[in-house]
């Protein structure tokens, strides 16, 4: 009886290892056999990912994932979701990769596996140029309403560093909070500085300013994500970024999308 029980336990362990190993080994093969790399993004988050004036998906992460698809020899399929739909889309298998301006946090990492950071950004407070807010203490008051993106790291940071202010969450890309600010729906906003600076040219000149005081304890990393069982895909993406950093394609992408504004004329 004991021997039968031991055999059953060993068989169960072998089956577990077999299926786990098959899952780890098959993910990248599946993409290649399918001939399509499915990527979940949140459009409206220029310069990361957005729909341009020609109706095409564009942005830094779109170019990176297109490069991944080209290297795999497959087509790129971009799937657009609201922020709160990104992780569910990945976990359900609808997408192979989550490519958004997402900060890897311990809580999110309980569900998904993050790649190495591909860029770092700095959380900030921004407000209208004419507003009298100059310091963190000026904004951290009950009568001040601060706009953030629902489910974003900016929302978490705002609640931590501005506990006395009213936090108002918006669904969508970083442009939503800037629009809310210029429309007078909020008094200030919290987002990463890059997301704010890249949309400012679309609003009246000198209408928005960033407070000197940055939030958090340094720059926040942004990373791609895969399902926990996609070990080979996770390794492959890290290798991809190592490759494009070495051959100069990474620097070209960042120079065009993050450091310059020519993309606004092209897209």
C-alpha positions in Angstrom: 0.0 0.0 0.0 2.8 2.3 0.9 4.7 1.4 -2.2 1.7 2.1 -4.4 1.3 5.5 -2.7 5.0 6.3 -3.3 4.7 5.4 -7.0 1.6 7.5 -7.4 3.4 10.5 -5.8 6.4 10.0 -8.1 4.1 9.7 -11.2 2.3 12.9 -10.2 5.6 14.7 -9.8 6.9 13.5 -13.2 3.7 14.6 -14.9 4.0 18.0 -13.3 7.6 18.4 -14.4 6.7 17.2 -17.9 3.8 19.6 -18.4 5.7 22.5 -16.9 8.6 21.8 -19.1 6.4 21.5 -22.2 4.8 24.9 -21.3 8.2 26.5 -20.9 9.5 25.1 -24.1 6.5 25.7 -26.3 5.6 29.3 -25.9 8.2 30.7 -28.4 7.6 27.8 -30.7 3.9 28.5 -30.7 4.5 32.1 -31.8 6.7 31.0 -34.6 4.3 28.3 -35.8 1.4 30.7 -35.5 3.3 33.2 -37.6 2.1 36.0 -35.4 3.4 37.9 -32.3 0.4 39.2 -30.3 1.2 42.3 -28.2 -1.2 44.0 -25.8 -0.8 47.8 -25.7 -2.7 50.8 -24.4 -3.1 53.3 -27.3 -3.2 57.0 -26.4 0.1 56.8 -24.5 2.4 58.6 -26.9 5.3 58.3 -27.4 5.0 54.7 -26.1 2.1 53.5 -28.2 -0.7 55.4 -29.9 -2.8 55.5 -33.1 -1.3 58.2 -35.4 -3.0 60.6 -37.9 -2.8 57.9 -40.6 -4.7 55.5 -38.4 -1.7 53.3 -37.8 -0.3 52.0 -34.5 2.9 53.9 -33.7 5.3 54.6 -30.9 8.5 53.5 -29.3 7.2 50.2 -28.1 5.4 49.5 -31.4 8.8 49.8 -33.1 10.5 47.6 -30.6 7.8 44.9 -30.8 7.9 45.1 -34.6 11.6 44.5 -34.4 10.9 41.5 -32.2 8.4 40.2 -34.7 10.9 40.7 -37.6 13.6 38.9 -35.7 11.2 36.0 -35.1 10.1 36.0 -38.8 6.5 36.5 -37.9 3.8 39.3 -38.3 3.1 41.7 -35.5 -0.5 41.9 -34.2 -1.2 44.9 -31.9 -4.1 44.5 -29.5 -5.4 47.7 -27.9 -6.8 47.6 -24.3 -7.6 50.0 -21.5 -5.0 50.0 -18.8 -7.0 47.6 -16.5 -7.4 45.2 -19.4 -3.8 44.7 -20.2 -2.8 42.1 -17.5 -6.0 40.1 -18.0 -5.4 40.0 -21.8 -1.9 38.7 -21.2 -2.9 36.1 -18.6 -5.9 34.9 -20.7 -3.5 34.1 -23.6 -5.0 36.7 -25.9 -1.6 38.4 -26.0 1.9 37.0 -25.8 3.6 40.2 -24.5 2.3 43.2 -22.5 4.0 46.3 -23.9 2.9 49.4 -22.0 4.6 52.1 -19.9 4.2 49.8 -16.9 6.4 49.9 -13.8 7.3 46.5 -12.5 6.0 46.3 -8.9 6.0 43.5 -6.4 2.2 43.3 -6.5 2.0 43.1 -10.3 4.8 40.6 -10.3 2.6 38.2 -8.4 0.6 37.8 -11.6 3.1 38.4 -14.5 6.8 38.1 -15.2 8.6 41.4 -16.0 11.5 41.6 -18.4 14.6 43.7 -17.5 13.7 47.4 -17.6 14.0 49.0 -21.0 13.9 52.6 -19.8 13.6 54.6 -16.6 11.3 57.6 -16.0 10.8 60.1 -13.1 7.4 60.6 -11.4 6.4 64.3 -11.2 3.7 66.7 -10.2 2.5 69.1 -12.9 0.0 71.9 -12.8 -1.1 75.0 -14.9 1.5 77.7 -15.3 -0.6 80.3 -13.5 -1.3 78.1 -10.4 0.3 79.1 -7.2 1.6 75.7 -6.3 5.4 75.6 -5.8 6.1 72.8 -3.4 4.8 69.4 -2.5 3.2 70.9 0.6 1.3 73.3 -1.5 -0.4 70.4 -3.4 -0.8 68.2 -0.4 -3.9 69.9 0.9 -7.6 68.8 1.2 -8.8 71.5 -1.1 -6.5 70.4 -3.9 -7.7 67.8 -6.5 -5.0 65.7 -8.2 -5.6 63.8 -11.4 -4.0 60.4 -12.0 -4.4 57.5 -14.3 -6.4 54.6 -12.9 -4.3 51.7 -11.9 -1.0 53.4 -12.7 2.1 53.8 -10.5 1.3 57.5 -10.5 -1.9 56.8 -8.7 0.0 54.8 -6.0 2.6 57.5 -5.7 0.1 60.3 -5.4 -1.8 58.5 -2.6 1.5 58.0 -0.8 3.1 61.4 -1.1 -0.2 63.5 -1.3 -2.3 61.8 1.4 -4.2 65.0 2.2 -5.2 65.9 -1.4 -8.2 64.6 -3.2 -7.2 62.0 -5.8 -9.3 61.7 -9.0 -8.5 58.8 -11.2 -9.0 58.8 -15.0 -9.1 55.9 -17.5 -6.9 56.2 -20.6 -3.5 57.5 -21.5 -1.4 60.3 -20.0 -3.1 62.9 -22.2 -6.3 62.4 -20.2 -4.9 64.0 -17.0 -3.4 66.9 -18.9 -6.7 67.5 -20.6 -8.5 67.4 -17.2 -6.0 69.9 -15.8 -6.4 72.4 -18.7 -10.2 72.0 -18.5 -10.1 72.9 -14.8 -11.4 69.5 -13.6 -8.3 69.0 -11.4 -5.8 71.4 -9.9 -2.7 69.3 -10.5 -1.6 65.9 -12.0 0.8 63.1 -11.3 2.5 61.1 -14.0 6.0 60.2 -15.2 7.8 63.3 -16.6 8.3 61.8 -20.0 4.6 61.1 -20.5 3.8 64.7 -19.6 6.6 66.4 -21.6 5.8 64.6 -24.8 2.1 65.7 -24.9 2.8 69.4 -23.9 3.3 70.5 -27.5 -0.3 69.5 -28.2 -1.6 72.1 -25.7 -1.3 75.9 -25.6 2.4 77.0 -25.2 3.6 77.4 -21.6 0.2 76.4 -20.2 1.6 73.5 -18.1 4.6 73.4 -15.9 6.3 70.6 -13.8 7.1 71.3 -10.2 10.7 71.2 -9.3 10.1 68.6 -6.6 10.0 65.1 -8.2 8.1 62.3 -6.4 9.4 58.9 -5.4 12.9 57.9 -4.5 14.6 58.1 -7.9 13.6 57.0 -11.4 11.0 54.3 -12.0 11.8 51.5 -14.4 9.4 50.5 -17.2 9.4 46.9 -18.4 7.6 44.5 -20.8 5.7 41.6 -19.3 5.0 38.0 -20.2 3.0 35.1 -18.5 4.9 33.3 -15.7 5.2 30.2 -17.9 6.8 32.0 -20.8 10.3 31.6 -19.5 11.9 31.2 -23.0 10.0 34.3 -24.3 11.1 36.3 -21.3 14.8 35.3 -21.9 14.4 36.0 -25.6 13.1 39.6 -25.0 16.0 40.4 -22.7 18.4 39.0 -25.3 16.6 41.2 -28.0 17.1 44.3 -25.9 20.7 43.4 -25.3 21.2 43.0 -29.1 19.5 46.3 -30.1 21.5 48.1 -27.5 24.7 46.7 -28.9 23.9 47.4 -32.6 22.6 51.0 -32.0 18.9 50.4 -32.9 17.9 51.0 -29.2 19.7 54.4 -29.2 18.0 55.4 -32.5 14.6 54.5 -31.1 15.1 56.5 -28.0 16.5 59.5 -29.8 13.5 59.6 -32.2 10.7 58.8 -29.8 11.8 60.1 -26.5 14.5 62.8 -27.0 13.1 64.4 -30.2 9.8 65.7 -31.6 10.1 64.9 -35.3 7.8 62.0 -34.8 4.9 64.5 -34.2 5.3 65.6 -37.8 5.7 62.1 -39.2 2.8 60.6 -37.2 
